[in-house]
Every structure is written in C-alpha cells, then in structure tokens.
Amino acid sequence: MTLTERSMLDLTGRVALVTGGASGIGRASAHALAAQGARVIVADINETGGVETAETIGNAAGFVHLDVTDEAAWCRALDYVISTEGGLDILANVAGIGTGGDFEDLALSDWNRMMAVNATGPYLGCKHAIRAMSGSGRPGAIINVGSIAADRAAPDLVGYCASKGALRMLSKSVALHCAHKGYPIRCNAVHPTYVDSEMLDPIADLYGSREAMVQAMSRLVPLGRLAKPADIAAAVVFLASDGAAMITGTELFVDGGHTAGVPPSHFA
Ligand SMILES: NC(=O)c1ccc[n+]([C@@H]2O[C@H](COP(=O)([O-])OP(=O)(O)OC[C@H]3O[C@@H](n4cnc5c(N)ncnc54)[C@H](O)[C@@H]3O)[C@@H](O)[C@H]2O)c1
C-alpha cells in the first residue's frame, strides 16, 4: 500500500458508531475503523461482548448499550456520543439477525423481529445519525451492512431477504435525501456473502457439523471460501473514508463472486 492510499483511508479525528459491535462483522469493523485512527463507539444489546470489543481496542473505543429497534435508545446513544465525542462522523449499521425455514411456517413474530432489527434499526440509525452528523461540519458516512440476500432471493429465507431488500433501498434513498438537502453525508451498503461468524452457528446442525457447513457453503462461493469478518470490515473502512468521497447511494458486494453470475454448466 502506498502512502497516498494510506492517507485516503486515514480516519484520524473521526468518530464512528458501530452497531452489532459485540460480534462478527461489527466487532471486526470496530477494530478496522480504530486501526485507521477513528474513535469507535461499540453499540450492541450484548453488553459483555460489546465491552470486550471496546476493551480489546483500548483507549480509542467505548461501549454504549443500544437496542437498534428502540428509537428512544438511539436518541440516548447519539446524545451520549455528541456530548462525549463532540459529534458523529461514521455510522456502521451492522447489527442483524436471520431466521429461515419453510415460508409457510414463518411466524409473524419472526418476520416482525427481522424487519425490526434489519430494516427499522438502520432506518432509525440513519434518521438520527443525520442529526448528529450535521453539527460537526465534517463529512459524514453511513454504511449499512446488508447481504447478498438483498439481491438474490432464497425460498427458505423469505423474511431475511425481504428485510435486506428493504435495507438496500433505504440506503439508496437516504443517500439521495442527504444529497438533495446538501448535507455532506454519504450513505452506502455493503453486501456480504456467507461470513464465518457466530450468525451461522444455529444452522451448523443442518450439515452435521460446523466444518461440514463451512465446506458446503464454500463451494457456493466462486473464490472457494467463506468471507471473514475482516473482509467485510475492509469494505466498511473504505466506504467510511475520504477515498470513497464520490461514492454514495451505491453498494459493494463483498461476496467472492457469489452474485456475479451462474456456475459453469456446459464446458467445465
Ligand atoms: N454471517 C453471515 O453469513 C452474513 C452474511 C451476509 C450478511 N450478514 C449481515 O452482517 C451483519 C452482521 O452479522 P454477523 O455475521 O456479524 O452476525 P453476529 O451474529 O456475529 O453479530 C450480530 C450482532 O448484532 C447484535 N444485535 C442483534 N440484535 C440487535 C439489536 N436489536 N440491537 C443491537 N444489536 C443487536 C448481536 O448482539 C450481535 O452482536 C448482519 O446484519 C447480517 O445480516 C451476515
């Protein structure tokens, strides 16, 4: 990496809030943003994991308890960030949940919960982050972590796909809202393929073991492996940085080629 590239990713002096920071992609994103010089507020309902992330990062990080589905909690969390850090520059909406199974058995409560965490949570985050970012006078960046499920439907993940589809258009619409209002705030989405995180643990039994699951899922990814949380965090850092200054309303698929096309069928 050249000096120029390094300076474009430099986040010194920026303040970031990362939801879902107690685990997986959120934890990796918190570490990666801090490694580029940002101060990071880790936000999660999992206090033990969130505090652990912040403590591992050290002085550059803090923790705030946040249920992303709760608007009053968002207001409290962002008031805290404004009062302690002087403003907010980066919001990474990473928190998410997923349940699957036969669509005809999908309980309304599971549907509502997925929509609440995966779509309503980022909506609340975007809405209130704009307020927190407007005051700083610095450019702001919002990164919403979606999924290839925002682009590729799956018969056994109907609620999850619907919630990530909503998040996809939320991101584009918020980007245009900010541009229309003249706010220096960009909003983009990152769509990962399967990521080797705790989120996959509940489905390991379907394959017999976690190792068998990883092997089977890796075969579906053209690059031949699951993504690591750090792979996704690298995209979050890029979209947060000045290197992405002209990028808004778009999406970055970090999917090892998963959504690029179909597998070879005739001549392989
Ligand atoms: N793991 C994958 O294969 C995969 C693939 C594509 C997209 N994603 C997306 O990436 C994001 C992160 O997933 P991950 O793999 O790191 O999962 P993970 O389960 O490791 O982490 C999710 C985090 O979100 C937190 N969370 C859940 N509900 C919350 C709420 N109401 N308020 C605040 N925090 C809450 C959890 O406590 C946890 O720390 C999710 O949005 C997920 O949909 C994951």
The ligand as a Tripos MOL2 file, in Angstrom:
@<TRIPOS>MOLECULE
LIG
   44    48     1     0     0
SMALL
NO_CHARGES

@<TRIPOS>ATOM
      1 N1        -22.7080  -14.1000    8.7920 N.am      1 LIG1
      2 C1        -23.1490  -14.0970    7.5480 C.2       1 LIG1
      3 O1        -23.0710  -15.1130    6.8190 O.2       1 LIG1
      4 C2        -23.7220  -12.8390    6.9550 C.ar      1 LIG1
      5 C3        -23.8800  -12.7770    5.5570 C.ar      1 LIG1
      6 C4        -24.4100  -11.6360    4.9850 C.ar      1 LIG1
      7 C5        -24.7910  -10.5720    5.7840 C.ar      1 LIG1
      8 N2        -24.6360  -10.6440    7.1300 N.ar      1 LIG1
      9 C6        -25.0810   -9.4930    7.9150 C.3       1 LIG1
     10 O2        -23.9710   -8.9460    8.5970 O.3       1 LIG1
     11 C7        -24.4170   -8.3480    9.8220 C.3       1 LIG1
     12 C8        -23.5740   -8.8610   10.9770 C.3       1 LIG1
     13 O3        -23.6930  -10.2510   11.0350 O.3       1 LIG1
     14 P1        -22.6270  -11.1540   11.7800 P.3       1 LIG1
     15 O4        -22.3150  -12.2830   10.8780 O.co2     1 LIG1
     16 O5        -21.5340  -10.3240   12.3480 O.co2     1 LIG1
     17 O6        -23.5770  -11.7250   12.9390 O.3       1 LIG1
     18 P2        -23.3290  -11.9160   14.5080 P.3       1 LIG1
     19 O7        -24.4740  -12.7360   14.9730 O.co2     1 LIG1
     20 O8        -21.9520  -12.4040   14.7420 O.co2     1 LIG1
     21 O9        -23.4350  -10.4180   15.0870 O.3       1 LIG1
     22 C9        -24.6490   -9.7150   15.0960 C.3       1 LIG1
     23 C10       -24.6130   -8.7240   16.2430 C.3       1 LIG1
     24 O10       -25.8200   -7.9570   16.2030 O.3       1 LIG1
     25 C11       -26.2480   -7.7870   17.5500 C.3       1 LIG1
     26 N3        -27.6800   -7.4930   17.5960 N.ar      1 LIG1
     27 C12       -28.7140   -8.3340   17.3020 C.ar      1 LIG1
     28 N4        -29.8850   -7.7070   17.5350 N.ar      1 LIG1
     29 C13       -29.5810   -6.4520   17.9600 C.ar      1 LIG1
     30 C14       -30.3590   -5.3240   18.3510 C.ar      1 LIG1
     31 N5        -31.7140   -5.3850   18.3860 N.pl3     1 LIG1
     32 N6        -29.7230   -4.2000   18.7220 N.ar      1 LIG1
     33 C15       -28.3770   -4.1480   18.7290 C.ar      1 LIG1
     34 N7        -27.5730   -5.1720   18.3890 N.ar      1 LIG1
     35 C16       -28.1840   -6.3170   18.0050 C.ar      1 LIG1
     36 C17       -25.9010   -9.1040   18.2190 C.3       1 LIG1
     37 O11       -25.8890   -8.9880   19.6330 O.3       1 LIG1
     38 C18       -24.5340   -9.3950   17.6190 C.3       1 LIG1
     39 O12       -23.5030   -8.8030   18.3780 O.3       1 LIG1
     40 C19       -25.9110   -8.6750    9.9370 C.3       1 LIG1
     41 O13       -26.6450   -7.5550    9.5080 O.3       1 LIG1
     42 C20       -26.0900   -9.8280    8.9810 C.3       1 LIG1
     43 O14       -27.3950   -9.9010    8.4740 O.3       1 LIG1
     44 C21       -24.0990  -11.7450    7.7290 C.ar      1 LIG1
@<TRIPOS>BOND
     1     1     2 1
     2     2     3 2
     3     2     4 1
     4     4     5 ar
     5     4    44 ar
     6     5     6 ar
     7     6     7 ar
     8     7     8 ar
     9     8     9 1
    10     8    44 ar
    11     9    10 1
    12     9    42 1
    13    10    11 1
    14    11    12 1
    15    11    40 1
    16    12    13 1
    17    13    14 1
    18    14    15 2
    19    14    16 1
    20    14    17 1
    21    17    18 1
    22    18    19 2
    23    18    20 1
    24    18    21 1
    25    21    22 1
    26    22    23 1
    27    23    24 1
    28    23    38 1
    29    24    25 1
    30    25    26 1
    31    25    36 1
    32    26    27 ar
    33    26    35 ar
    34    27    28 ar
    35    28    29 ar
    36    29    30 ar
    37    29    35 ar
    38    30    31 1
    39    30    32 ar
    40    32    33 ar
    41    33    34 ar
    42    34    35 ar
    43    36    37 1
    44    36    38 1
    45    38    39 1
    46    40    41 1
    47    40    42 1
    48    42    43 1
@<TRIPOS>SUBSTRUCTURE
     1 LIG1         1 GROUP 0 **** ****
